[in-house]
Amino acid sequence: MNNNRTYYSREAEVRVARDKAVLTFIFLAFGLGVGTALALLFAPHPGKEIRDELAHAMEEGLNSGREAVNPTLKRLEKEFSELRKKVDDRISEMR
């Protein structure tokens, strides 16, 4: 894949690469979850056992998804807070 994007800072380029990696991991985990669910549905086990295993696998998938997303959310909250402070400072300077 040819990536001819222009980044205005190294930080922006690193952030995009990190976000792509996180997104790739999320889709990988989702694909593994779907594959696991399909494997369990077609496995030769009783229905109750399959439902229990499927519920457990879905719970693990949701937990790993949360673990993958939480650092990004915390980073965004921090950046938003810093941006808000900068905007408030600029508004105060203009008055």
Buried (B, 14 or more C-beta within 10 A) or exposed (E): EEEEEEEEEEEEBEBEEEEEEBEEBBEEBEEBBEEBBEEBEEEEEEEEEBEEBBEEBEEBBEEBBEEBEEEBEEEEEEEEEEEEEEEEEEEEEEE
